[in-house]
Amino acid sequence: MKNISFAIVFLLSLSFLAKAQTASLSLEDAIGIGLKNNFSIQISKNDFKVAENNNTLGNAGFLPILNANGGVRKNISSTKTEDLQGAKNESSNLQTNTVNAGISLDWTLFNGFGMFIKKEKLGSLQNFQQTATRATIENTLSEIVISYFAIVQLKNLLQVLQNAIDFSNSRYELTRKKLQIGTASELAFLKSSTDLNADSSSFLRQKVALTNAKSRLKALLVMETTSDLDVSSVIIFDKILDYSSLKDSLSATNSQINLAKQSAEIALLDYRLTHSPKYPQIAFFTDYTLTHSKYNYGSNSISQNAGPVFGLNLSIPIFDGFNKSRVSANAKIEAESTKLTYQQILVNTEATLWQIYNEYRNDLKLVTLETANLEVARHTAKISFEKFRVGEMSDYELRQIQLSELESENSLLSAQFQAKKSETELLRLSGKLIAVQQNK
């Protein structure tokens, strides 16, 4: 039995030694590392750069297209002729060397205002991707905050279980001494040993859960998987959030609502674009061509042509089987659908905000209540152990009081973590999460 107690103490000493060698990571540091290293954020930023690069006058169709072309051609031929009188004429190795070069320009002057609408759409797509990048940052930031405080909760719970082991070990040692002097039964001693082992098993399981939680955070921060980290021991809450303030900023700063709104605006631009092909299309073109040919036969040895060509192309749509009208009608329906989607997301997000806010208020009340309960449970456990020491309480009653204290500890930690999750989600929904973290 002494070996059991020694093994448990040795296990805890190793745990504390590892902890002492672990680098501490603050929430601010974790956020800074995540914003820099997280792959989702980097990919989203790259998508924004692509949208920014696409937003040009040339991509919208305002600028002309200029091409240069040229070529060299050599032709070798033989001829054989015979007239009606039977006279024959043969020529061989007739060569023609031709060099041509030119430059051409095509410029759309009018395409039913399509280029203007497309430029506006490219700007909207750039804004859309900027909002999408913000949404990615907010979501990742929320994950980092929640993952960080999940580790805080599990770390504190591990400390609680360690205290439970210390409590059970004291009971085990006391029962062992009582057994030696004949004031305790062997059954009570075996029960204290079993409870000590049970607490040790819970500690080991909790340690694995803590390691896994750290792995999830390290994946978000793109840190080495095998490295270890330590976090704060306290869950800190911001000032109590006000629902009216959260709701007022919802439609203006919530990324998902803004994405839906911008999608509706882009769909409307797509609808407007469907009208462009219904208008006449006017384009200007010009070419300048140089052709130089050299012969080794005939009366001319050199031929050269050079000069410009220019003009206008006009295309007037008359009838295409009502396809343009069909495309336009479908685009209008799509625009109406995206507008309805925006309104749906707005209503759903407002409902979600109200639900989470109620949970948040309730979570804060639970934190206060569980804090008071824990104070009572700790005091009760302390008094009960003294009664057990002097023989005024059975080992069964003491164990039940200890389990009650453990439940109170766990309830408080769960309430604190849940309140922090609710707080973080409210800040994310209201679009204030980034600003709050930057101001810390």
Secondary structure per residue as TSV (DSSP state, phi and psi in degrees):
chain	resnum	aa	ss	phi	psi
A	1	M	-	360.0	-33.6
A	2	K	H	-63.6	-31.6
A	3	N	H	-64.9	-35.7
A	4	I	H	-62.9	-47.9
A	5	S	H	-63.0	-42.1
A	6	F	H	-63.7	-40.8
A	7	A	H	-63.2	-39.5
A	8	I	H	-67.1	-43.9
A	9	V	H	-63.3	-39.6
A	10	F	H	-64.5	-40.4
A	11	L	H	-61.6	-43.2
A	12	L	H	-68.3	-36.8
A	13	S	H	-64.4	-38.3
A	14	L	H	-63.7	-39.3
A	15	S	H	-62.3	-43.8
A	16	F	H	-69.6	-34.4
A	17	L	H	-63.8	-43.7
A	18	A	H	-64.0	-38.3
A	19	K	H	-64.1	-38.0
A	20	A	H	-67.6	-23.3
A	21	Q	T	-96.3	6.2
A	22	T	S	-97.9	136.7
A	23	A	-	-72.7	139.2
A	24	S	B	-85.3	140.4
A	25	L	-	-126.6	117.7
A	26	S	-	-81.4	163.9
A	27	L	H	-62.2	-40.4
A	28	E	H	-62.2	-40.9
A	29	D	H	-65.1	-42.1
A	30	A	H	-61.5	-42.0
A	31	I	H	-65.2	-43.4
A	32	G	H	-61.1	-42.9
A	33	I	H	-66.3	-42.3
A	34	G	H	-64.9	-43.2
A	35	L	H	-64.4	-27.6
A	36	K	H	-84.6	-40.0
A	37	N	H	-103.2	-23.5
A	38	N	-	-58.3	130.5
A	39	F	H	-66.8	-39.7
A	40	S	H	-61.2	-39.8
A	41	I	H	-67.5	-42.9
A	42	Q	H	-63.4	-41.7
A	43	I	H	-64.0	-43.9
A	44	S	H	-64.0	-38.0
A	45	K	H	-64.9	-37.7
A	46	N	H	-65.2	-38.9
A	47	D	H	-61.8	-37.9
A	48	F	H	-65.7	-39.9
A	49	K	H	-61.7	-38.3
A	50	V	H	-64.0	-45.1
A	51	A	H	-63.8	-36.0
A	52	E	H	-67.5	-40.9
A	53	N	H	-65.9	-30.9
A	54	N	H	-76.2	-18.5
A	55	N	-	-84.1	76.1
A	56	T	S	-131.8	161.2
A	57	L	H	-65.1	-36.6
A	58	G	H	-65.1	-41.6
A	59	N	H	-68.2	-27.5
A	60	A	H	-79.6	-15.5
A	61	G	T	100.4	11.8
A	62	F	-	-76.0	-31.5
A	63	L	S	-95.1	153.1
A	64	P	-	-74.8	165.2
A	65	I	E	-110.0	122.0
A	66	L	E	-117.7	125.8
A	67	N	E	-129.5	142.8
A	68	A	E	-112.9	142.1
A	69	N	E	-143.8	158.0
A	70	G	E	-167.5	168.2
A	71	G	E	-171.7	161.8
A	72	V	E	-127.4	136.2
A	73	R	E	-137.5	135.6
A	74	K	E	-124.4	127.7
A	75	N	E	-121.8	125.2
A	76	I	E	-120.1	125.6
A	77	S	E	-142.7	165.9
A	78	S	E	-131.0	143.9
A	79	T	E	-126.4	152.0
A	80	K	E	-145.8	122.8
A	81	T	E	-128.7	156.0
A	82	E	E	-146.9	124.8
A	83	D	-	-88.4	-174.9
A	84	L	T	-67.5	-26.2
A	85	Q	T	-83.9	-2.2
A	86	G	-	92.8	4.8
A	87	A	-	-74.5	133.1
A	88	K	E	-109.0	148.4
A	89	N	E	-141.3	123.6
A	90	E	E	-124.0	139.1
A	91	S	E	-136.3	139.6
A	92	S	E	-132.0	161.6
A	93	N	E	56.0	44.5
A	94	L	E	-82.2	119.8
A	95	Q	E	-115.5	140.0
A	96	T	E	-130.8	120.6
A	97	N	E	-108.7	120.1
A	98	T	E	-123.0	131.9
A	99	V	E	-121.1	128.3
A	100	N	E	-130.7	147.4
A	101	A	E	-148.9	148.9
A	102	G	E	-164.7	167.0
A	103	I	E	-138.6	137.0
A	104	S	E	-131.1	149.2
A	105	L	E	-134.6	130.7
A	106	D	E	-125.3	131.4
A	107	W	E	-141.2	117.1
A	108	T	E	-77.0	119.9
A	109	L	E	-91.4	-34.4
A	110	F	E	-153.1	128.0
A	111	N	S	-134.8	42.1
A	112	G	T	72.2	35.3
A	113	F	T	65.9	12.6
A	114	G	H	-62.3	-38.6
A	115	M	H	-66.2	-34.7
A	116	F	H	-68.7	-42.7
A	117	I	H	-66.9	-39.2
A	118	K	H	-66.0	-39.2
A	119	K	H	-62.2	-40.4
A	120	E	H	-64.4	-38.7
A	121	K	H	-66.3	-40.6
A	122	L	H	-61.4	-38.5
A	123	G	H	-65.1	-39.5
A	124	S	H	-66.9	-37.7
A	125	L	H	-65.9	-36.4
A	126	Q	H	-64.6	-44.6
A	127	N	H	-64.3	-38.1
A	128	F	H	-61.4	-45.3
A	129	Q	H	-69.6	-31.0
A	130	Q	H	-64.6	-41.7
A	131	T	H	-66.6	-38.9
A	132	A	H	-62.6	-38.9
A	133	T	H	-64.3	-41.6
A	134	R	H	-62.2	-41.5
A	135	A	H	-62.0	-41.0
A	136	T	H	-63.3	-42.3
A	137	I	H	-64.0	-43.6
A	138	E	H	-62.7	-45.4
A	139	N	H	-63.7	-42.7
A	140	T	H	-66.7	-41.1
A	141	L	H	-62.0	-41.4
A	142	S	H	-62.2	-43.7
A	143	E	H	-61.4	-40.9
A	144	I	H	-64.4	-46.4
A	145	V	H	-61.3	-47.9
A	146	I	H	-65.9	-42.3
A	147	S	H	-63.8	-39.0
A	148	Y	H	-62.2	-48.4
A	149	F	H	-76.5	-18.7
A	150	A	H	-65.8	-38.5
A	151	I	H	-66.8	-40.2
A	152	V	H	-59.1	-45.4
A	153	Q	H	-61.4	-48.0
A	154	L	H	-67.8	-34.9
A	155	K	H	-63.7	-45.3
A	156	N	H	-66.4	-36.8
A	157	L	H	-66.5	-35.2
A	158	L	H	-63.2	-38.2
A	159	Q	H	-65.4	-38.5
A	160	V	H	-61.2	-44.8
A	161	L	H	-67.0	-32.9
A	162	Q	H	-64.6	-42.2
A	163	N	H	-62.7	-36.2
A	164	A	H	-64.2	-38.7
A	165	I	H	-64.1	-43.0
A	166	D	H	-60.5	-42.1
A	167	F	H	-63.0	-48.5
A	168	S	H	-67.0	-33.8
A	169	N	H	-68.1	-38.5
A	170	S	H	-64.2	-41.9
A	171	R	H	-63.0	-41.3
A	172	Y	H	-62.1	-46.7
A	173	E	H	-65.5	-39.6
A	174	L	H	-65.8	-42.4
A	175	T	H	-66.5	-36.9
A	176	R	H	-63.1	-42.6
A	177	K	H	-66.4	-38.6
A	178	K	H	-65.7	-35.6
A	179	L	H	-64.7	-38.1
A	180	Q	H	-65.8	-33.0
A	181	I	H	-97.3	0.3
A	182	G	T	87.1	14.6
A	183	T	S	-100.9	2.5
A	184	A	S	-136.7	149.0
A	185	S	-	-83.6	159.5
A	186	E	H	-65.4	-32.0
A	187	L	H	-62.9	-41.5
A	188	A	H	-64.8	-37.6
A	189	F	H	-66.1	-44.7
A	190	L	H	-63.4	-37.5
A	191	K	H	-65.4	-40.5
A	192	S	H	-65.1	-36.3
A	193	S	H	-66.8	-41.4
A	194	T	H	-63.5	-42.8
A	195	D	H	-66.4	-36.3
A	196	L	H	-64.3	-41.8
A	197	N	H	-65.1	-38.7
A	198	A	H	-63.9	-42.4
A	199	D	H	-65.1	-36.7
A	200	S	H	-66.3	-39.0
A	201	S	H	-64.4	-41.6
A	202	S	H	-62.3	-38.1
A	203	F	H	-62.5	-44.6
A	204	L	H	-65.9	-41.1
A	205	R	H	-64.4	-39.6
A	206	Q	H	-66.7	-34.0
A	207	K	H	-64.9	-40.0
A	208	V	H	-64.6	-42.5
A	209	A	H	-61.3	-38.6
A	210	L	H	-66.9	-41.5
A	211	T	H	-61.9	-42.0
A	212	N	H	-66.4	-38.3
A	213	A	H	-64.7	-38.4
A	214	K	H	-65.3	-36.5
A	215	S	H	-63.2	-39.2
A	216	R	H	-64.4	-41.3
A	217	L	H	-66.9	-41.6
A	218	K	H	-64.1	-32.4
A	219	A	H	-66.1	-39.5
A	220	L	H	-65.4	-35.7
A	221	L	H	-89.2	-3.2
A	222	V	T	55.2	53.2
A	223	M	-	-105.9	161.2
A	224	E	-	-58.6	127.5
A	225	T	T	-61.5	-38.8
A	226	T	T	-81.5	-10.3
A	227	S	-	-72.5	158.6
A	228	D	-	-114.7	161.2
A	229	L	-	-149.3	155.2
A	230	D	B	-122.5	151.1
A	231	V	-	-124.7	176.4
A	232	S	-	-63.2	163.4
A	233	S	S	-105.3	3.3
A	234	V	-	-124.7	135.8
A	235	I	-	-94.0	111.9
A	236	I	-	-99.7	133.6
A	237	F	-	-102.8	144.9
A	238	D	-	-74.3	176.7
A	239	K	S	-60.5	152.9
A	240	I	-	-57.9	126.9
A	241	L	-	-76.8	145.8
A	242	D	-	-103.4	127.9
A	243	Y	H	-63.9	-41.7
A	244	S	H	-61.4	-41.4
A	245	S	H	-65.7	-39.6
A	246	L	H	-64.6	-43.8
A	247	K	H	-69.3	-37.7
A	248	D	H	-62.3	-33.3
A	249	S	T	-91.1	-2.7
A	250	L	H	-62.1	-57.1
A	251	S	H	-67.6	-23.7
A	252	A	H	-88.8	-31.9
A	253	T	H	-119.9	-10.0
A	254	N	-	-69.8	125.3
A	255	S	H	-66.6	-41.3
A	256	Q	H	-65.7	-39.1
A	257	I	H	-65.3	-43.6
A	258	N	H	-65.1	-37.2
A	259	L	H	-62.9	-42.8
A	260	A	H	-65.7	-39.3
A	261	K	H	-64.8	-43.5
A	262	Q	H	-69.0	-32.8
A	263	S	H	-63.2	-39.6
A	264	A	H	-64.5	-38.8
A	265	E	H	-67.2	-38.6
A	266	I	H	-67.5	-39.4
A	267	A	H	-63.1	-36.6
A	268	L	H	-66.6	-37.5
A	269	L	H	-65.9	-38.5
A	270	D	H	-62.0	-37.6
A	271	Y	H	-64.4	-42.4
A	272	R	H	-65.0	-33.8
A	273	L	H	-65.0	-28.1
A	274	T	T	-68.3	-15.2
A	275	H	T	-83.8	-19.3
A	276	S	G	-59.2	-45.6
A	277	P	G	-65.3	-10.8
A	278	K	G	-79.0	-15.4
A	279	Y	S	-92.3	160.3
A	280	P	-	-61.6	147.7
A	281	Q	E	-112.2	126.1
A	282	I	E	-121.7	129.6
A	283	A	E	-137.1	142.5
A	284	F	E	-101.3	140.5
A	285	F	E	-138.6	151.4
A	286	T	E	-153.5	143.8
A	287	D	E	-133.4	148.7
A	288	Y	E	-129.9	120.1
A	289	T	E	-124.0	139.4
A	290	L	E	-124.7	124.2
A	291	T	E	-125.5	125.8
A	292	H	E	-125.7	120.3
A	293	S	E	-121.8	142.3
A	294	K	E	-128.6	132.3
A	295	Y	E	-119.6	153.8
A	296	N	S	-112.3	23.8
A	297	Y	S	-150.4	167.1
A	298	G	S	78.4	-175.9
A	299	S	S	-81.7	-22.1
A	300	N	-	-107.2	132.6
A	301	S	S	-100.6	-20.6
A	302	I	E	-138.4	139.9
A	303	S	E	-136.1	132.0
A	304	Q	E	-139.8	133.0
A	305	N	E	-127.1	138.6
A	306	A	E	-153.1	144.1
A	307	G	E	158.6	164.3
A	308	P	E	-90.8	158.2
A	309	V	E	-134.0	135.0
A	310	F	E	-150.9	161.2
A	311	G	E	173.5	-172.3
A	312	L	E	-123.7	141.7
A	313	N	E	-108.6	131.9
A	314	L	E	-124.3	126.4
A	315	S	E	-124.8	122.6
A	316	I	-	-116.4	114.7
A	317	P	-	-69.2	133.3
A	318	I	-	-115.1	-55.3
A	319	F	-	-155.6	131.5
A	320	D	S	-133.4	29.7
A	321	G	T	74.3	27.0
A	322	F	T	64.5	17.9
A	323	N	H	-68.1	-39.5
A	324	K	H	-63.3	-39.2
A	325	S	H	-65.8	-38.0
A	326	R	H	-65.2	-45.5
A	327	V	H	-62.2	-41.0
A	328	S	H	-65.8	-41.6
A	329	A	H	-63.7	-42.0
A	330	N	H	-65.5	-38.7
A	331	A	H	-65.8	-34.9
A	332	K	H	-66.5	-41.8
A	333	I	H	-62.6	-41.4
A	334	E	H	-63.8	-39.0
A	335	A	H	-64.6	-40.5
A	336	E	H	-64.8	-37.6
A	337	S	H	-66.7	-42.4
A	338	T	H	-66.8	-31.8
A	339	K	H	-67.4	-41.1
A	340	L	H	-65.2	-37.6
A	341	T	H	-62.3	-41.2
A	342	Y	H	-60.8	-46.3
A	343	Q	H	-64.0	-37.0
A	344	Q	H	-65.5	-45.0
A	345	I	H	-63.5	-38.1
A	346	L	H	-61.7	-47.7
A	347	V	H	-65.0	-45.0
A	348	N	H	-64.8	-38.1
A	349	T	H	-68.8	-39.0
A	350	E	H	-62.3	-40.6
A	351	A	H	-65.7	-42.0
A	352	T	H	-63.5	-40.9
A	353	L	H	-59.7	-43.8
A	354	W	H	-65.7	-41.2
A	355	Q	H	-64.1	-47.4
A	356	I	H	-68.3	-33.7
A	357	Y	H	-63.6	-40.8
A	358	N	H	-63.8	-40.4
A	359	E	H	-64.0	-40.4
A	360	Y	H	-61.3	-47.1
A	361	R	H	-62.1	-40.6
A	362	N	H	-67.8	-38.2
A	363	D	H	-62.1	-40.8
A	364	L	H	-64.3	-37.9
A	365	K	H	-65.7	-38.7
A	366	L	H	-65.2	-36.7
A	367	V	H	-60.2	-45.8
A	368	T	H	-62.4	-45.0
A	369	L	H	-65.8	-45.8
A	370	E	H	-68.3	-29.4
A	371	T	H	-63.4	-44.3
A	372	A	H	-65.4	-41.2
A	373	N	H	-62.2	-39.5
A	374	L	H	-66.9	-38.6
A	375	E	H	-59.5	-42.7
A	376	V	H	-65.5	-44.0
A	377	A	H	-63.9	-41.1
A	378	R	H	-65.0	-42.6
A	379	H	H	-65.1	-40.8
A	380	T	H	-63.2	-42.4
A	381	A	H	-64.1	-38.8
A	382	K	H	-64.9	-45.1
A	383	I	H	-65.8	-40.8
A	384	S	H	-63.4	-38.3
A	385	F	H	-65.8	-37.8
A	386	E	H	-65.1	-38.7
A	387	K	H	-65.2	-38.9
A	388	F	H	-65.5	-35.8
A	389	R	H	-61.8	-39.3
A	390	V	T	-94.1	5.5
A	391	G	T	85.3	16.2
A	392	E	S	-94.7	2.8
A	393	M	S	-146.0	141.3
A	394	S	-	-78.3	161.7
A	395	D	H	-65.9	-31.1
A	396	Y	H	-65.5	-45.8
A	397	E	H	-63.4	-39.7
A	398	L	H	-63.3	-41.4
A	399	R	H	-63.9	-40.0
A	400	Q	H	-65.0	-38.2
A	401	I	H	-67.8	-38.4
A	402	Q	H	-63.1	-43.6
A	403	L	H	-64.8	-34.2
A	404	S	H	-65.9	-39.0
A	405	E	H	-65.5	-41.9
A	406	L	H	-60.0	-41.6
A	407	E	H	-64.1	-39.0
A	408	S	H	-66.4	-40.5
A	409	E	H	-61.0	-47.7
A	410	N	H	-64.8	-38.8
A	411	S	H	-64.1	-40.2
A	412	L	H	-67.2	-44.7
A	413	L	H	-63.3	-39.9
A	414	S	H	-65.4	-40.9
A	415	A	H	-65.2	-40.6
A	416	Q	H	-64.1	-44.0
A	417	F	H	-66.9	-41.7
A	418	Q	H	-65.4	-37.8
A	419	A	H	-64.7	-38.2
A	420	K	H	-68.4	-39.0
A	421	K	H	-61.3	-44.9
A	422	S	H	-63.3	-42.4
A	423	E	H	-61.1	-44.9
A	424	T	H	-64.0	-41.7
A	425	E	H	-67.8	-36.7
A	426	L	H	-63.6	-42.2
A	427	L	H	-66.0	-36.8
A	428	R	H	-67.6	-45.5
A	429	L	H	-62.5	-38.5
A	430	S	T	-81.8	-4.3
A	431	G	T	76.6	17.6
A	432	K	-	-103.7	-1.3
A	433	L	H	-63.0	-45.1
A	434	I	H	-64.1	-44.7
A	435	A	H	-64.3	-40.7
A	436	V	H	-63.6	-43.4
A	437	Q	H	-70.3	-33.3
A	438	Q	H	-69.7	-29.4
A	439	N	T	-83.1	-5.8
A	440	K	-	-79.9	360.0
